[in-house]
């Protein structure tokens, strides 16, 4: 059972307001303040900053918020186990992985294992947030994550390539990144792993996406590839994402001088999750069948 002071802290953190938290918890505002004071004394740190009526969490407060959410999820999972309630394993996946890498794994897995699965597809940032809020048990992601709070496995390694239509003016040439900038650039939304990879590459080369002639932001790879095939725009994606269209002669990979990006795709879950054993068994069986 989660301590009442932690429940108060969670409510304050979620509502960002003492008065609203007191009303929701059916407590007086002084009682809420007292709970927060006791927590700060116990952990010997400052958990919140208050400006007017607005509440923001300190770095220590964010850490406690994640911990408290983990504890709630773990308790709910324990109750399910005690009651012998079968619950689906809640999996997150980023768009590239969900559409172009994961289906084969899952199809093989389900042909050998009778288990309930629930798969949520969002960008990397959103998946990480859902894991931290205990809305997911585990996830398949790309991009950057905090390895100190997640247990992880590298389940696949893939090339990250510039892609354009077949017959593009730059096809077949060894070009500079400056040549790429002369054409419209299609990227996914902020928070996506593929966008982060390309932005980091440019940053490491003292450049940025602002150098592009024009930027289109599209969340769907299906739409991105259709736009590429009917324009001179350029995008960056994992090799498998464009493989079918390249083999059909609709798209091509471009050749940028001194460019080489190969990225791992990860399976991750919170290190202190009560579902650790279930996550581990799922991953072992999933990769064994592939």
Buried (B, 14 or more C-beta within 10 A) or exposed (E): EEBEBBBBBBBBBBBBBBEBBBBBBEBEEEBBBBBBEBBBEEEEBEBBEEEEEEBEBBEBBBBBBBEBBBBBBBEEBEEEBEEEEEBEBBBBBBBBBBBBBBEEBBEBBEEEEEBEEEBBBBBBBBBBBBBBBBBBBBBBBBBEBEEEBBBBBEBBEBEBBBBBBBEBEBBEEEBEBEBBBBBBBBBBEEBBBBBBBBBEBBEEEEBEBEEBEEEBEBEEBEEBBBBBBEBBBBBBBBBBBBEEBBEEEBBBBBBBEEBEBEBEBBBBBBEBBBBBEBBBEBBEBBBEBE
